[in-house]
Amino acid sequence: MAMVILIKTWQDAELDAYPIRKRVFIEEQGVPEEMEIDEFDLNALHALAYADSECIGTARLVTLFGGIGRIGRMAVLPKYRGHGIGKQLLGALLKACQSQGIKQIELHAQVTVIPFYEQFGFIAQGDVYDEAGIPHRDMILRI
Protein backbone atom coordinates (compact mmCIF):
# COMPACT_ATOMS: atom_id res chain seq x y z
CA MET A 1 0.00 0.00 0.00
CA ALA A 2 1.53 3.31 -1.11
CA MET A 3 0.84 5.89 1.56
CA VAL A 4 1.44 9.60 1.82
CA ILE A 5 0.64 12.20 4.52
CA LEU A 6 -0.35 15.67 3.35
CA ILE A 7 -0.81 18.77 5.52
CA LYS A 8 -3.72 20.93 4.38
CA THR A 9 -5.92 23.82 5.44
CA TRP A 10 -9.55 23.02 6.32
CA GLN A 11 -10.67 24.52 3.02
CA ASP A 12 -8.57 21.90 1.19
CA ALA A 13 -9.03 19.09 3.74
CA GLU A 14 -12.74 19.16 4.56
CA LEU A 15 -14.00 17.01 1.67
CA ASP A 16 -11.56 14.23 2.59
CA ALA A 17 -11.33 14.65 6.37
CA TYR A 18 -14.96 15.10 7.35
CA PRO A 19 -16.23 11.72 6.04
CA ILE A 20 -13.56 9.96 8.10
CA ARG A 21 -14.38 11.94 11.24
CA LYS A 22 -18.08 11.30 10.68
CA ARG A 23 -17.51 7.55 10.25
CA VAL A 24 -15.22 7.20 13.29
CA PHE A 25 -16.50 9.75 15.80
CA ILE A 26 -20.20 10.13 15.00
CA GLU A 27 -21.15 6.70 13.65
CA GLU A 28 -18.69 4.44 15.49
CA GLN A 29 -18.21 6.28 18.79
CA GLY A 30 -21.55 8.10 19.10
CA VAL A 31 -20.19 11.66 19.32
CA PRO A 32 -23.04 14.14 18.70
CA GLU A 33 -22.78 15.50 15.14
CA GLU A 34 -23.00 19.11 16.32
CA MET A 35 -19.83 18.62 18.41
CA GLU A 36 -17.70 17.20 15.60
CA ILE A 37 -17.05 20.38 13.59
CA ASP A 38 -15.97 23.31 15.75
CA GLU A 39 -14.53 26.79 15.55
CA PHE A 40 -10.96 25.44 15.53
CA ASP A 41 -11.17 23.54 12.23
CA LEU A 42 -10.96 26.64 10.06
CA ASN A 43 -7.56 27.77 11.39
CA ALA A 44 -6.07 24.34 12.13
CA LEU A 45 -3.54 22.41 10.08
CA HIS A 46 -4.98 19.06 9.01
CA ALA A 47 -2.87 15.98 8.35
CA LEU A 48 -4.45 13.54 5.93
CA ALA A 49 -3.25 10.02 5.16
CA TYR A 50 -3.83 8.74 1.64
CA ALA A 51 -3.49 5.14 0.49
CA ASP A 52 -3.25 5.40 -3.27
CA SER A 53 -5.87 8.12 -3.84
CA GLU A 54 -8.19 7.25 -0.93
CA CYS A 55 -8.09 9.32 2.26
CA ILE A 56 -7.91 6.82 5.13
CA GLY A 57 -6.95 8.92 8.16
CA THR A 58 -6.90 12.44 9.52
CA ALA A 59 -5.75 14.51 12.50
CA ARG A 60 -5.46 18.23 13.21
CA LEU A 61 -3.18 20.73 14.91
CA VAL A 62 -4.64 23.86 16.47
CA THR A 63 -2.22 26.63 17.43
CA LEU A 64 -3.20 28.23 20.74
CA PHE A 65 -1.86 31.33 22.50
CA GLY A 66 1.64 31.27 23.95
CA GLY A 67 3.34 28.68 21.76
CA ILE A 68 0.92 25.89 22.67
CA GLY A 69 -0.51 23.46 20.15
CA ARG A 70 -3.40 21.07 20.52
CA ILE A 71 -3.56 17.87 18.52
CA GLY A 72 -6.92 16.24 18.08
CA ARG A 73 -9.56 14.72 15.84
CA MET A 74 -7.21 11.85 15.04
CA ALA A 75 -9.12 9.13 13.20
CA VAL A 76 -8.19 6.21 10.94
CA LEU A 77 -10.78 4.17 9.05
CA PRO A 78 -11.33 0.80 10.78
CA LYS A 79 -9.91 -1.44 8.06
CA TYR A 80 -6.62 0.51 8.06
CA ARG A 81 -5.99 0.48 11.81
CA GLY A 82 -2.97 -1.31 13.19
CA HIS A 83 -0.72 -0.39 10.26
CA GLY A 84 1.09 2.60 11.79
CA ILE A 85 -1.04 5.24 10.07
CA GLY A 86 -1.85 6.99 13.36
CA LYS A 87 1.88 7.12 14.13
CA GLN A 88 2.58 8.71 10.75
CA LEU A 89 -0.22 11.26 11.19
CA LEU A 90 1.03 12.19 14.66
CA GLY A 91 4.63 12.35 13.42
CA ALA A 92 3.63 14.74 10.62
CA LEU A 93 1.85 17.02 13.10
CA LEU A 94 4.80 16.95 15.52
CA LYS A 95 7.03 18.13 12.65
CA ALA A 96 4.49 20.85 11.85
CA CYS A 97 4.66 21.98 15.50
CA GLN A 98 8.37 22.66 15.14
CA SER A 99 7.85 24.79 12.02
CA GLN A 100 5.06 26.70 13.83
CA GLY A 101 7.24 27.50 16.85
CA ILE A 102 5.11 25.43 19.19
CA LYS A 103 6.89 24.53 22.44
CA GLN A 104 4.18 22.52 24.19
CA ILE A 105 1.55 20.19 22.74
CA GLU A 106 -1.57 19.17 24.55
CA LEU A 107 -4.30 16.74 23.65
CA HIS A 108 -7.43 15.17 25.06
CA ALA A 109 -6.72 11.45 24.77
CA GLN A 110 -9.37 8.81 24.90
CA VAL A 111 -8.30 6.64 27.83
CA THR A 112 -7.99 3.55 25.62
CA VAL A 113 -5.29 5.19 23.47
CA ILE A 114 -3.14 6.77 26.19
CA PRO A 115 -0.40 4.12 25.61
CA PHE A 116 -0.24 5.15 21.93
CA TYR A 117 0.56 8.76 22.85
CA GLU A 118 2.96 7.71 25.60
CA GLN A 119 5.16 6.15 22.87
CA PHE A 120 5.77 9.70 21.63
CA GLY A 121 6.60 11.08 25.08
CA PHE A 122 3.20 12.50 25.99
CA ILE A 123 2.51 12.46 29.74
CA ALA A 124 -0.99 12.01 31.14
CA GLN A 125 -2.10 14.68 33.61
CA GLY A 126 -5.10 15.16 35.83
CA ASP A 127 -8.17 13.06 36.29
CA VAL A 128 -10.21 11.12 33.76
CA TYR A 129 -13.19 13.13 32.49
CA ASP A 130 -16.10 12.65 30.13
CA GLU A 131 -15.97 14.25 26.69
CA ALA A 132 -18.84 13.42 24.33
CA GLY A 133 -19.66 10.34 26.43
CA ILE A 134 -16.11 8.92 26.16
CA PRO A 135 -13.56 8.81 29.04
CA HIS A 136 -10.61 11.13 28.29
CA ARG A 137 -7.48 12.34 30.01
CA ASP A 138 -5.31 15.36 29.23
CA MET A 139 -1.81 14.70 27.95
CA ILE A 140 1.12 17.08 27.42
CA LEU A 141 4.39 16.97 25.48
CA ARG A 142 7.05 19.67 25.78
CA ILE A 143 9.31 19.99 22.74
C-alpha positions as CSV (number, residue, x, y, z in Angstrom):
1,M,0.0,0.0,0.0
2,A,1.5,3.3,-1.1
3,M,0.8,5.9,1.6
4,V,1.4,9.6,1.8
5,I,0.6,12.2,4.5
6,L,-0.3,15.7,3.4
7,I,-0.8,18.8,5.5
8,K,-3.7,20.9,4.4
9,T,-5.9,23.8,5.4
10,W,-9.5,23.0,6.3
11,Q,-10.7,24.5,3.0
12,D,-8.6,21.9,1.2
13,A,-9.0,19.1,3.7
14,E,-12.7,19.2,4.6
15,L,-14.0,17.0,1.7
16,D,-11.6,14.2,2.6
17,A,-11.3,14.7,6.4
18,Y,-15.0,15.1,7.4
19,P,-16.2,11.7,6.0
20,I,-13.6,10.0,8.1
21,R,-14.4,11.9,11.2
22,K,-18.1,11.3,10.7
23,R,-17.5,7.6,10.3
24,V,-15.2,7.2,13.3
25,F,-16.5,9.8,15.8
26,I,-20.2,10.1,15.0
27,E,-21.2,6.7,13.7
28,E,-18.7,4.4,15.5
29,Q,-18.2,6.3,18.8
30,G,-21.5,8.1,19.1
31,V,-20.2,11.7,19.3
32,P,-23.0,14.1,18.7
33,E,-22.8,15.5,15.1
34,E,-23.0,19.1,16.3
35,M,-19.8,18.6,18.4
36,E,-17.7,17.2,15.6
37,I,-17.1,20.4,13.6
38,D,-16.0,23.3,15.8
39,E,-14.5,26.8,15.6
40,F,-11.0,25.4,15.5
41,D,-11.2,23.5,12.2
42,L,-11.0,26.6,10.1
43,N,-7.6,27.8,11.4
44,A,-6.1,24.3,12.1
45,L,-3.5,22.4,10.1
46,H,-5.0,19.1,9.0
47,A,-2.9,16.0,8.4
48,L,-4.5,13.5,5.9
49,A,-3.2,10.0,5.2
50,Y,-3.8,8.7,1.6
51,A,-3.5,5.1,0.5
52,D,-3.3,5.4,-3.3
53,S,-5.9,8.1,-3.8
54,E,-8.2,7.2,-0.9
55,C,-8.1,9.3,2.3
56,I,-7.9,6.8,5.1
57,G,-6.9,8.9,8.2
58,T,-6.9,12.4,9.5
59,A,-5.8,14.5,12.5
60,R,-5.5,18.2,13.2
61,L,-3.2,20.7,14.9
62,V,-4.6,23.9,16.5
63,T,-2.2,26.6,17.4
64,L,-3.2,28.2,20.7
65,F,-1.9,31.3,22.5
66,G,1.6,31.3,23.9
67,G,3.3,28.7,21.8
68,I,0.9,25.9,22.7
69,G,-0.5,23.5,20.1
70,R,-3.4,21.1,20.5
71,I,-3.6,17.9,18.5
72,G,-6.9,16.2,18.1
73,R,-9.6,14.7,15.8
74,M,-7.2,11.9,15.0
75,A,-9.1,9.1,13.2
76,V,-8.2,6.2,10.9
77,L,-10.8,4.2,9.0
78,P,-11.3,0.8,10.8
79,K,-9.9,-1.4,8.1
80,Y,-6.6,0.5,8.1
81,R,-6.0,0.5,11.8
82,G,-3.0,-1.3,13.2
83,H,-0.7,-0.4,10.3
84,G,1.1,2.6,11.8
85,I,-1.0,5.2,10.1
86,G,-1.8,7.0,13.4
87,K,1.9,7.1,14.1
88,Q,2.6,8.7,10.7
89,L,-0.2,11.3,11.2
90,L,1.0,12.2,14.7
91,G,4.6,12.3,13.4
92,A,3.6,14.7,10.6
93,L,1.8,17.0,13.1
94,L,4.8,16.9,15.5
95,K,7.0,18.1,12.6
96,A,4.5,20.9,11.8
97,C,4.7,22.0,15.5
98,Q,8.4,22.7,15.1
99,S,7.8,24.8,12.0
100,Q,5.1,26.7,13.8
101,G,7.2,27.5,16.8
102,I,5.1,25.4,19.2
103,K,6.9,24.5,22.4
104,Q,4.2,22.5,24.2
105,I,1.6,20.2,22.7
106,E,-1.6,19.2,24.5
107,L,-4.3,16.7,23.7
108,H,-7.4,15.2,25.1
109,A,-6.7,11.4,24.8
110,Q,-9.4,8.8,24.9
111,V,-8.3,6.6,27.8
112,T,-8.0,3.5,25.6
113,V,-5.3,5.2,23.5
114,I,-3.1,6.8,26.2
115,P,-0.4,4.1,25.6
116,F,-0.2,5.2,21.9
117,Y,0.6,8.8,22.8
118,E,3.0,7.7,25.6
119,Q,5.2,6.2,22.9
120,F,5.8,9.7,21.6
121,G,6.6,11.1,25.1
122,F,3.2,12.5,26.0
123,I,2.5,12.5,29.7
124,A,-1.0,12.0,31.1
125,Q,-2.1,14.7,33.6
126,G,-5.1,15.2,35.8
127,D,-8.2,13.1,36.3
128,V,-10.2,11.1,33.8
129,Y,-13.2,13.1,32.5
130,D,-16.1,12.7,30.1
131,E,-16.0,14.2,26.7
132,A,-18.8,13.4,24.3
133,G,-19.7,10.3,26.4
134,I,-16.1,8.9,26.2
135,P,-13.6,8.8,29.0
136,H,-10.6,11.1,28.3
137,R,-7.5,12.3,30.0
138,D,-5.3,15.4,29.2
139,M,-1.8,14.7,27.9
140,I,1.1,17.1,27.4
141,L,4.4,17.0,25.5
142,R,7.0,19.7,25.8
143,I,9.3,20.0,22.7
